[in-house]
Amino acid sequence: MSNWEGIDEFVAVAETGHFTDAAARLGVSSSHVSRQIARLEDRLQSRLFYRSTRRVSLTEAGQTFLQHCQRLIDARDEALQAITDLGSEPKGLLRMTCAVAYGESFIMPLVNDFMQQHPQLRVEMTLTNQTLDLLHGSYDLAIRLGRLQDSSLIATRIAPRHMYLCAAPSYLERFGAPHSLSELPRHNCLIGSSDVWSFQQRGRELPVRVQGNWRCNSGQAVLDAALRGFGLCQLPDYYVQEHLRSGSLRALLPQHQPPHTAVWALYPQQRHLSPKVRQLVDHLKQGLARRPEYQHSS
């Protein structure tokens, strides 16, 4: 006798409340379900249901047993699906979202490559700097930057993200470089989406409010202003790495560089991740690692 015998019948009766409904769900006869439940109760030496002419209900032992059995069935089904999906071709609709600038420059070219490899796949991408609700919006995947808020979503790190304080040599020749965080108020800071910049001091993250005569909620615009010598900027590596290597920007206060964060792939918590999401996340991770902006990141 298999240890699994009677488990599916038990869960079906517990969830439907009727032997006939459980039998219909499983595609077997009511008498088969009844026999399996009786044998299971004999094996466990415990009564699992209170029976009446109209409905069955769980005993205390049945309630405890149901919680464990549901987890067992979920794990079994997930294991079977995982093997089935190993060779599955990504297909159908995949809805995803990402921040505008990063999505345009980094994510969409990789998504387009992926679609060329998998012509049965359809993609709907929403580029927005707003944080969309994946569950209510029926999104399969989101690409998020920086520190994540606590949520029930599953997060996979697909690339590093380092922030740099920097300025053009032309600005530094005129105004000098700050040697400590206390000198930042003396400098013109190019403000993006927030006037609170993050630094690190004595091993702890330190937020610092900055000020300046220029503000725009576009990283590319902040970079352009910094290259023109307008002031100091704080931007992620993928904006400034090339310019730091060429010398058109100089990194400042490296001892206060904020804690490293990441680029994340987020998806709703499910019993099993679909092949299209799993394979696309792997493709994005591998593709970003080949980008020159990430060659010296870890």
C-alpha positions in Angstrom: 0.0 0.0 0.0 1.4 3.4 -1.0 1.7 6.1 1.6 0.0 8.4 -1.0 -3.1 6.3 -1.1 -6.2 8.2 0.0 -4.4 11.6 0.2 -5.8 13.1 -3.0 -9.3 11.8 -2.1 -9.0 13.2 1.4 -8.0 16.7 0.2 -10.7 16.7 -2.4 -13.5 15.8 0.1 -12.1 18.4 2.6 -12.1 21.2 0.0 -15.5 20.4 -1.6 -17.3 19.3 1.5 -19.0 16.4 -0.4 -18.0 12.9 -1.5 -19.8 13.3 -4.8 -18.2 16.6 -5.6 -14.8 15.2 -4.7 -15.4 12.2 -6.9 -16.4 14.5 -9.8 -13.2 16.5 -9.3 -11.0 13.4 -9.4 -12.9 11.7 -12.1 -13.7 8.6 -10.0 -16.8 7.1 -8.4 -18.2 8.2 -5.0 -17.8 4.7 -3.7 -14.1 4.7 -4.6 -13.6 8.0 -2.7 -15.5 6.6 0.3 -13.4 3.4 0.3 -10.1 5.4 0.1 -11.1 7.6 3.0 -12.1 4.7 5.2 -8.8 2.9 4.5 -6.9 6.1 5.3 -8.7 6.6 8.6 -8.0 2.9 9.5 -4.3 3.4 8.6 -4.1 6.6 10.7 -6.2 5.1 13.5 -8.0 8.5 13.6 -11.3 9.9 12.4 -10.8 12.7 9.8 -14.5 13.7 9.1 -17.8 14.2 10.8 -20.4 12.8 8.4 -24.0 13.9 7.9 -26.6 13.3 5.2 -26.0 16.7 3.7 -22.3 17.5 4.3 -19.0 16.3 5.8 -16.8 18.4 8.0 -13.3 18.0 9.3 -12.5 16.8 12.8 -9.6 18.5 14.7 -7.3 15.7 13.5 -8.6 16.2 9.9 -7.9 19.9 10.0 -4.3 19.3 11.1 -3.8 16.6 8.5 -5.3 18.7 5.7 -2.7 21.5 6.2 0.1 19.0 5.8 -1.5 17.1 2.9 -2.1 20.3 0.9 1.6 21.2 1.2 2.6 17.7 0.1 0.3 17.8 -3.0 1.6 21.3 -3.9 5.2 20.1 -3.6 4.5 17.0 -5.6 2.7 18.9 -8.4 5.5 21.5 -8.4 8.1 18.8 -8.8 6.2 17.2 -11.7 5.7 20.6 -13.4 9.4 21.5 -13.0 10.5 18.5 -14.9 7.8 19.0 -17.6 9.0 22.6 -18.0 12.7 21.8 -18.5 12.3 21.6 -22.3 9.3 23.9 -22.6 9.4 26.7 -25.2 8.5 30.1 -23.8 5.2 31.1 -25.4 2.0 33.1 -24.8 1.8 36.6 -23.3 4.4 38.0 -20.8 3.5 41.3 -19.2 6.3 43.3 -17.6 7.3 46.7 -16.4 10.5 48.7 -15.8 11.7 52.2 -15.2 11.8 54.3 -18.4 15.5 55.1 -19.0 16.9 51.8 -17.8 14.2 49.9 -19.7 14.9 51.7 -22.9 18.7 51.4 -22.8 19.3 48.1 -21.0 16.2 45.8 -20.8 14.3 46.2 -24.0 17.2 45.3 -26.3 17.7 42.1 -24.3 13.9 41.4 -24.4 13.9 41.9 -28.2 16.8 39.4 -28.5 14.9 36.9 -26.4 11.8 37.4 -28.6 13.8 36.7 -31.7 14.9 33.4 -30.2 11.3 32.5 -29.1 8.8 33.6 -31.8 5.8 32.1 -29.9 6.3 34.6 -27.1 4.3 37.9 -27.0 5.5 40.7 -24.7 3.8 43.8 -23.3 6.2 46.2 -21.6 5.1 49.1 -19.5 7.9 51.7 -19.1 7.1 53.9 -16.2 8.9 55.4 -13.2 5.9 54.6 -11.0 5.9 51.5 -8.9 3.1 49.4 -10.3 1.2 46.7 -8.4 2.1 43.5 -10.1 -0.8 41.5 -8.7 -3.5 44.0 -9.5 -2.0 44.9 -12.8 -1.6 41.2 -13.8 2.1 41.6 -14.5 4.4 38.6 -14.7 7.6 40.4 -14.1 9.0 43.8 -13.0 12.6 45.1 -13.2 13.3 47.3 -10.2 16.4 49.3 -9.3 18.1 49.9 -5.9 16.7 49.0 -2.5 13.5 47.0 -2.5 10.5 47.6 -0.3 9.3 44.7 1.8 6.7 42.7 -0.2 5.4 39.3 -0.9 7.2 39.3 -4.3 10.1 37.1 -5.2 13.3 39.0 -6.0 16.2 37.8 -8.1 19.3 39.9 -8.4 20.2 40.3 -12.1 22.9 43.0 -11.9 24.9 45.1 -9.4 24.1 48.7 -8.8 26.8 51.1 -7.4 26.2 54.8 -6.8 28.9 57.4 -7.5 29.3 61.0 -6.5 31.1 62.7 -9.3 31.8 65.9 -11.2 33.4 67.1 -14.4 37.1 68.3 -14.3 35.9 71.7 -15.5 33.6 72.1 -12.4 36.4 70.9 -10.1 38.9 73.4 -11.6 36.6 76.3 -10.8 35.1 75.2 -7.4 37.4 72.5 -6.1 36.5 69.0 -4.9 34.7 68.3 -1.6 36.9 66.4 0.9 34.2 65.6 3.4 30.4 65.3 3.5 30.3 68.5 5.5 31.5 70.4 2.4 28.6 69.4 0.2 26.4 72.4 1.1 29.1 74.6 -0.5 28.7 72.9 -3.9 26.0 73.1 -6.5 24.3 69.7 -6.6 22.5 68.4 -9.7 19.3 67.0 -8.2 17.4 64.2 -9.9 14.3 62.5 -8.5 15.4 63.1 -4.9 17.3 65.8 -3.0 18.3 63.3 -0.4 21.5 61.5 -1.4 22.8 58.3 0.3 26.3 58.0 1.6 28.1 55.7 4.1 29.9 56.8 7.2 31.5 54.6 9.9 29.8 51.6 8.3 26.3 53.0 8.4 24.2 54.5 5.7 23.8 58.3 6.0 21.2 60.3 4.1 22.3 63.8 3.2 19.9 66.5 1.9 21.6 68.5 -0.9 20.8 71.7 -2.7 21.5 73.3 -6.1 20.1 75.5 -8.9 19.3 72.6 -11.2 16.7 69.7 -11.0 15.3 67.1 -13.4 13.9 63.7 -12.8 15.9 62.2 -15.6 19.2 60.4 -15.0 20.4 61.1 -18.6 19.7 64.8 -18.2 21.6 64.9 -14.8 24.5 63.2 -16.6 24.5 65.7 -19.4 24.5 68.6 -16.9 27.3 67.1 -15.0 29.4 66.6 -18.1 28.9 70.3 -18.9 30.4 71.2 -15.5 27.2 72.5 -13.9 27.8 70.7 -10.6 28.1 67.5 -8.6 25.9 64.5 -9.4 25.1 61.2 -7.8 24.3 58.5 -10.3 24.4 54.7 -10.7 27.3 53.0 -12.4 25.5 52.4 -15.7 25.3 56.1 -16.3 28.8 57.1 -15.3 31.2 54.2 -15.7 32.2 55.0 -19.2 32.9 58.7 -18.3 34.8 57.7 -15.2 37.1 55.5 -17.4 37.6 58.3 -20.0 38.2 61.0 -17.4 35.3 63.2 -18.4 34.0 62.6 -14.9 35.9 62.1 -11.6 34.6 60.1 -8.7 34.5 62.0 -5.4 34.5 60.9 -1.7 35.0 57.2 -2.5 35.3 56.6 1.3 31.6 57.6 1.6 30.3 55.6 -1.3 26.8 54.3 -0.3 26.2 50.5 0.2 25.8 48.7 -3.0 22.3 47.7 -4.1 21.2 45.9 -7.2 19.0 45.6 -10.3 16.2 43.1 -9.4 13.8 40.9 -11.3 10.6 40.7 -9.3 7.7 38.3 -9.9 4.6 37.3 -7.9 5.0 34.4 -5.4 3.8 31.2 -7.1 4.1 27.5 -6.6 6.1 27.2 -9.8 7.7 29.9 -12.0 6.6 29.7 -15.6 9.2 28.8 -18.3 8.8 32.2 -20.0 9.6 34.2 -16.9 12.4 31.9 -15.6 14.1 31.8 -19.0 13.8 35.6 -19.6 15.2 36.4 -16.1 18.2 34.1 -16.9 18.6 35.8 -20.3 18.5 39.3 -18.7 21.1 38.3 -16.1 23.5 36.9 -18.6 23.0 39.8 -21.1 23.5 42.5 -18.5 26.7 40.8 -17.3 28.1 41.2 -20.9 27.4 45.0 -21.0 30.6 47.1 -20.7 28.9 49.2 -17.9 29.0 46.1 -15.7 32.4 44.7 -16.6 34.1 46.1 -13.5 31.1 45.7 -11.1 30.5 42.8 -8.7 
